[in-house]
Amino acid sequence: MCREIFEAYVAELKTKKVFNKDKNTYELKYPFAQKKDDAFWDDCYNKIKATGLKFDPKHITINENGISYDYVAYKNKMLLAYPESMIDIELVYAGDEFSFSKSDGKITYHHDFANPFEHNEKDIIGGYCVIKNKRGEFLTTLSRSEIDKARKVAKTQSIWLQWYSEMCRKTVIKKAVKFHFDDVYTSMEEEDNKQYDLEKPIDDTPEFPVGLINAINAAETTEKLKELYKREYQTLKTKELKAEFVARCTTRKQEIQKGVNK
C-alpha cells in the first residue's frame, strides 16, 4: 500500500473545509480528523495494509469510529484470496422476479428486472450475494427488514441516508462472508464492525416518523428547514431519532443548495 496516498488522504481530512451559508464562514468538513493523534492514523494504515488491499479513498474511508470498507472493498478482498471468484451482489426491487435452486452444491439463479432504469430505494425488498470459487458455491439472501436492522445500529446514519443502496449491498456481502469466509475477513470485519453498535437492542428502536420525513422533504428553503428543526428536534425521544433527524435535515439542506426538488 502506498504510504504517500494514505498520508495525502489524511491531510485532506484534516484540512478540507466547507462553506456554511448560515454562519457565512468556512468550517472543517471532518473536525474529528484533527482530534486524532498519530498513533490512530498509524494504526489505521497498518490495519489496511494487513488486508492486502490497495488503499483507495473511494472504497476505504476513515471516520471517527475507525476504518470503513464499502462493498467493492469486500469484493476486492475476496478476489485477493480467490482470484477465480465469481461474485454477484444485487438488490431486488418490487416487481422483480427472482428464483434460485441448488443441486449437488451448484447454485442456479434467475433475476428478471421489472424496471431496471426506474429503480427507487423505497422499492427495495431485499438483496442477494452469489459467490462461486474453488471453495464452493454460496448464496446469501437478506430481506429489506433484515438489511434495515443493520441500518438501525449503524453509527453513521448520514452515510445510510445518502448512499442507501450501496450500504444495502455492503450489508449483504458482509453477511455472506461472515458465514462462508470468516477466516479471510476476520481482521477486516473486526475493524468495520466499529461502525455499528452491535449491543444496541434493535427491537426497542422506534422507526423515524414518516410524517417528519415528508415534512423534511417538503421544505423548499433552508429557512423552512430551520423552522422545522427548531420545532421538532426536542419532540424526538431518543438520541438515535435525533441523530437521524439531524442527518436527514443536513441531506435536505444540501439538496436545497443544489436546487433539488422533492
C-alpha positions as CSV (number, residue, x, y, z in Angstrom):
1,M,0.0,0.0,0.0
2,C,1.3,3.4,-0.9
3,R,2.0,5.5,2.2
4,E,2.1,8.7,0.3
5,I,-1.5,8.2,-1.0
6,F,-2.7,7.4,2.5
7,E,-1.0,10.5,4.0
8,A,-2.4,12.7,1.3
9,Y,-5.9,11.4,2.2
10,V,-5.3,12.1,5.9
11,A,-4.0,15.6,5.2
12,E,-7.2,16.3,3.2
13,L,-9.4,15.0,6.1
14,K,-7.6,17.3,8.5
15,T,-7.8,20.4,6.4
16,K,-10.8,20.3,4.0
17,K,-13.3,23.0,4.6
18,V,-16.9,23.7,3.5
19,F,-18.7,27.0,3.4
20,N,-21.5,27.4,6.0
21,K,-24.0,29.8,4.4
22,D,-25.8,30.2,7.7
23,K,-22.7,31.4,9.5
24,N,-21.1,32.9,6.4
25,T,-17.8,31.2,7.2
26,Y,-15.8,28.2,6.2
27,E,-15.7,25.2,8.6
28,L,-13.8,22.0,8.8
29,K,-15.7,19.2,7.0
30,Y,-14.2,16.5,9.1
31,P,-13.4,18.0,12.6
32,F,-12.7,14.6,14.1
33,A,-9.6,14.3,12.0
34,Q,-7.7,17.0,13.9
35,K,-8.6,15.4,17.2
36,K,-6.9,12.0,16.3
37,D,-3.3,11.5,17.2
38,D,-0.5,10.0,15.1
39,A,-1.0,6.6,16.8
40,F,-4.6,6.4,15.5
41,W,-3.5,7.2,11.9
42,D,-0.6,4.7,12.1
43,D,-2.9,2.0,13.4
44,C,-5.4,2.6,10.5
45,Y,-2.6,2.5,8.0
46,N,-1.2,-0.8,9.3
47,K,-4.6,-2.4,9.5
48,I,-5.4,-1.5,5.9
49,K,-2.0,-2.7,4.8
50,A,-2.5,-6.0,6.5
51,T,-5.6,-6.7,4.4
52,G,-3.5,-6.6,1.3
53,L,-5.9,-4.2,-0.3
54,K,-4.7,-1.2,-2.3
55,F,-5.7,2.0,-0.5
56,D,-8.4,3.8,-2.4
57,P,-10.3,6.5,-0.5
58,K,-13.4,5.8,-2.7
59,H,-13.8,2.4,-1.2
60,I,-11.8,2.6,2.0
61,T,-12.6,5.5,4.3
62,I,-11.8,6.6,7.8
63,N,-14.2,8.4,10.2
64,E,-14.3,9.0,13.9
65,N,-15.2,5.3,14.5
66,G,-12.3,3.9,12.5
67,I,-11.9,2.2,9.1
68,S,-15.0,1.7,6.9
69,Y,-14.9,-0.6,3.8
70,D,-17.6,-0.5,1.2
71,Y,-19.0,-3.4,-0.8
72,V,-16.4,-3.0,-3.5
73,A,-13.6,-3.4,-1.0
74,Y,-15.2,-6.6,0.3
75,K,-15.3,-7.9,-3.3
76,N,-11.7,-6.9,-3.9
77,K,-10.7,-8.8,-0.7
78,M,-12.3,-11.9,-2.0
79,L,-10.5,-11.6,-5.3
80,L,-7.2,-11.3,-3.5
81,A,-7.9,-14.6,-1.6
82,Y,-9.5,-16.4,-4.5
83,P,-8.8,-14.6,-7.9
84,E,-11.0,-17.1,-9.7
85,S,-14.1,-16.0,-7.8
86,M,-17.4,-15.0,-9.5
87,I,-19.1,-12.5,-7.2
88,D,-22.6,-11.1,-7.9
89,I,-24.2,-8.7,-5.4
90,E,-27.6,-7.3,-6.4
91,L,-30.7,-5.7,-4.9
92,V,-34.2,-7.0,-5.6
93,Y,-36.9,-4.4,-6.2
94,A,-40.7,-4.7,-6.1
95,G,-41.9,-6.2,-9.3
96,D,-38.6,-8.2,-10.0
97,E,-38.7,-11.9,-10.4
98,F,-36.0,-13.8,-8.5
99,S,-35.6,-17.5,-8.0
100,F,-32.7,-19.9,-7.2
101,S,-32.0,-23.6,-6.9
102,K,-29.1,-25.6,-5.5
103,S,-28.3,-29.2,-6.6
104,D,-25.1,-31.1,-5.7
105,G,-23.6,-27.9,-4.4
106,K,-24.2,-26.0,-7.6
107,I,-26.2,-22.8,-7.5
108,T,-28.5,-21.7,-10.3
109,Y,-30.4,-18.5,-10.0
110,H,-32.5,-16.1,-12.2
111,H,-33.2,-12.4,-11.7
112,D,-35.6,-10.7,-14.0
113,F,-35.5,-6.9,-13.5
114,A,-39.0,-5.3,-13.8
115,N,-37.9,-1.7,-14.3
116,P,-34.1,-1.5,-14.4
117,F,-34.0,2.2,-15.2
118,E,-36.6,3.3,-12.8
119,H,-35.3,1.9,-9.5
120,N,-36.3,3.7,-6.4
121,E,-34.8,3.0,-3.0
122,K,-38.2,2.7,-1.3
123,D,-39.0,-0.2,-3.6
124,I,-36.0,-2.4,-2.5
125,I,-37.4,-5.6,-1.0
126,G,-34.1,-7.4,-0.4
127,G,-30.7,-8.3,-1.8
128,Y,-28.5,-11.3,-2.5
129,C,-24.9,-12.3,-2.9
130,V,-23.7,-15.2,-5.0
131,I,-20.0,-16.3,-4.6
132,K,-18.5,-19.1,-6.7
133,N,-14.9,-20.2,-6.4
134,K,-12.8,-23.3,-5.7
135,R,-14.2,-23.4,-2.1
136,G,-17.7,-23.9,-3.5
137,E,-20.8,-22.0,-4.5
138,F,-22.7,-19.9,-1.9
139,L,-25.9,-17.9,-2.0
140,T,-26.9,-15.4,0.7
141,T,-30.1,-13.5,0.8
142,L,-31.4,-10.7,3.1
143,S,-34.8,-9.2,3.2
144,R,-35.4,-5.4,3.5
145,S,-36.2,-5.8,7.2
146,E,-33.0,-7.7,7.8
147,I,-31.0,-5.0,6.0
148,D,-32.7,-2.3,8.0
149,K,-31.7,-4.0,11.2
150,A,-28.1,-3.2,10.3
151,R,-29.1,0.4,9.4
152,K,-30.7,0.9,12.8
153,V,-27.5,0.0,14.7
154,A,-25.2,1.9,12.4
155,K,-23.2,4.8,14.0
156,T,-23.1,6.6,10.7
157,Q,-26.7,7.3,9.8
158,S,-25.8,10.1,7.4
159,I,-24.0,7.6,5.2
160,W,-27.0,5.3,5.1
161,L,-29.3,8.2,4.2
162,Q,-27.0,9.4,1.3
163,W,-25.9,6.0,0.0
164,Y,-28.7,3.6,1.0
165,S,-28.5,1.2,-2.0
166,E,-24.7,1.0,-1.7
167,M,-25.0,0.2,2.1
168,C,-27.6,-2.4,1.3
169,R,-25.1,-4.2,-1.0
170,K,-22.4,-3.9,1.7
171,T,-24.7,-5.4,4.3
172,V,-25.5,-8.4,2.0
173,I,-21.9,-9.2,1.2
174,K,-20.8,-8.7,4.9
175,K,-23.4,-11.4,5.8
176,A,-22.2,-13.7,3.0
177,V,-18.5,-13.6,4.0
178,K,-19.3,-13.9,7.7
179,F,-21.0,-17.2,7.2
180,H,-18.7,-18.7,4.5
181,F,-15.3,-16.9,4.6
182,D,-14.8,-15.7,8.1
183,D,-11.2,-16.9,8.1
184,V,-10.5,-14.5,5.2
185,Y,-12.2,-11.4,6.7
186,T,-11.5,-11.7,10.4
187,S,-9.4,-8.5,10.9
188,M,-11.3,-6.6,8.3
189,E,-14.7,-7.4,9.9
190,E,-13.4,-6.5,13.4
191,E,-12.5,-3.1,12.2
192,D,-15.5,-2.5,10.1
193,N,-17.9,-3.6,12.9
194,K,-16.8,-0.5,14.8
195,Q,-19.2,1.4,12.5
196,Y,-22.1,-0.4,14.3
197,D,-23.4,-0.5,17.8
198,L,-23.8,-4.3,17.9
199,E,-25.0,-4.2,21.5
200,K,-27.9,-2.0,20.7
201,P,-31.4,-3.6,21.3
202,I,-32.8,-3.4,17.8
203,D,-36.4,-4.2,18.7
204,D,-36.5,-1.2,21.0
205,T,-35.5,1.3,18.4
206,P,-38.5,3.3,17.2
207,E,-39.0,4.0,13.5
208,F,-38.4,7.5,12.3
209,P,-41.8,9.2,11.8
210,V,-43.0,9.1,8.2
211,G,-44.7,12.4,8.6
212,L,-41.5,14.1,9.7
213,I,-39.7,12.6,6.6
214,N,-42.3,14.1,4.4
215,A,-42.0,17.4,6.2
216,I,-38.3,17.5,5.7
217,N,-38.6,16.6,2.0
218,A,-41.3,19.3,1.6
219,A,-39.0,22.1,2.9
220,E,-38.1,24.2,-0.1
221,T,-35.8,26.7,1.6
222,T,-33.1,26.5,4.3
223,E,-35.3,28.9,6.4
224,K,-38.2,26.5,6.3
225,L,-35.8,23.7,7.3
226,K,-34.5,25.7,10.2
227,E,-38.1,26.4,11.4
228,L,-38.9,22.7,11.2
229,Y,-35.7,21.8,13.1
230,K,-36.4,24.2,15.9
231,R,-40.0,23.0,16.2
232,E,-39.4,19.2,16.0
233,Y,-35.9,18.4,17.4
234,Q,-36.9,18.4,21.1
235,T,-40.0,16.3,20.4
236,L,-37.9,13.3,19.4
237,K,-37.5,10.9,22.4
238,T,-34.2,9.1,21.7
239,K,-30.7,10.2,20.7
240,E,-31.0,7.8,17.7
241,L,-34.0,9.6,16.3
242,K,-32.4,12.9,16.9
243,A,-29.3,11.8,15.1
244,E,-31.3,10.6,12.2
245,F,-33.3,13.9,12.2
246,V,-30.1,15.9,12.0
247,A,-28.7,13.7,9.2
248,R,-31.9,14.0,7.2
249,C,-32.0,17.7,7.6
250,T,-28.4,18.0,6.6
251,T,-29.0,15.9,3.5
252,R,-32.1,18.0,2.6
253,K,-30.2,21.2,3.1
254,Q,-27.5,20.1,0.7
255,E,-30.3,19.2,-1.8
256,I,-31.8,22.7,-1.4
257,Q,-28.5,24.3,-2.0
258,K,-28.1,22.3,-5.2
259,G,-31.6,23.2,-6.3
260,V,-33.0,19.6,-5.9
261,N,-36.8,19.5,-5.5
262,K,-38.6,16.5,-3.9
